[in-house]
Amino acid sequence: MTSETLTTPPTQALTRTWSAVLFDLDGTIVDSASDITASLAHMFAELGLPVPSDDELRAFVGPPLLDSLRMTAGFTDADAWEALNVYRDHYGRHVLRSPVFPGVAGVLERLHAAGVPVALATSKPESMARKVLDHAGLSRYFTVIAGASDDEERSTKADVVAEALRRLHEAGINTEHAVMVGDRGYDTLGALANGVPTILVEWGYGSPAEAGDAMAVVHSTDQLRNLLLG
C-alpha cells in the first residue's frame, strides 16, 4: 500500500484498550506474495491457460482463491476446484519459504507479554496457516488460529473473523473490544461485518483505495505497536 498514510489515527484508536487482536496472515505477518503468485502462474500453465501478468496475479493475493477464480478469472465451479487443487499442491511445497515481515514478531511478542489475546483470521486454509506459524516460531503467541476450511465452506473473511471471535469467546475471552490488523480492504469489510474495526498495515499488498473503511493505516510496526498497546 503506497500512498498517504494516516499517521495520526483517531482518538478512539489512541485511547482504546483492546480486549483481543485479530491478525491477517498474508501481507500482514508474512511476505508471501511472490510464493503465491508463482504457484498461481504454475496453476494457469498446468491447466494450459495463458498466465496473467504479475499485477493481475497479485490481485489474487488476499481474497478467497476459489471466489477469485470464479468471479475474476471466469472459471466454472468444477474448473475452479480443479485449479484450486493444482494451486494447493504446488503452493503446499513452497508455503514455508515466505519470510516474516521485519518487526512483526516483536509486536506479537509484546502483545503476548502484555496478556492481550491474539487470534489469526486468514483466508488461507487453516491447516496451512498453522504450519506457517509453527515454522516461523509464532504459534505460541496465538490463543486462536482460524482460517479457511479445506472444503471452502468457511472461506470469506467475514466467516473466518466470525469463527475466530467464536473460538475466543469459547475460551472465555471478551471480544467486545476486538480489533483486526490486516492489509487489504477484504480484511476491513470482513471485520466490519462482525462489528470489528480494522488497522491496515502499509507494508502489505493493498492499494490506497482499500483504506477508506479502515480505522487507521500504519506504515511501521512501531506505529502498529503503539496503537495496539498505547
Salt bridges, closest charged atoms under 4 A:
ASP24 OD1 - LYS157 NZ 3.11
ASP26 OD2 - LYS124 NZ 2.81
ASP67 OD1 - ARG70 NH1 3.40
ASP77 OD1 - ARG70 NE 2.98
ASP89 OD2 - ARG93 NH1 2.94
GLU126 OE1 - ARG154 NH2 3.07
GLU126 OE1 - ARG167 NH2 3.04
GLU152 OE2 - ARG88 NH2 2.64
GLU163 OE2 - ARG166 NH2 2.56
GLU163 OE2 - ARG167 NE 2.79
GLU170 OE2 - ARG166 NH1 2.69
ASP187 OD1 - LYS157 NZ 3.01
GLU210 OE1 - ARG184 NE 2.78
ASP222 OD1 - ARG225 NH1 2.92
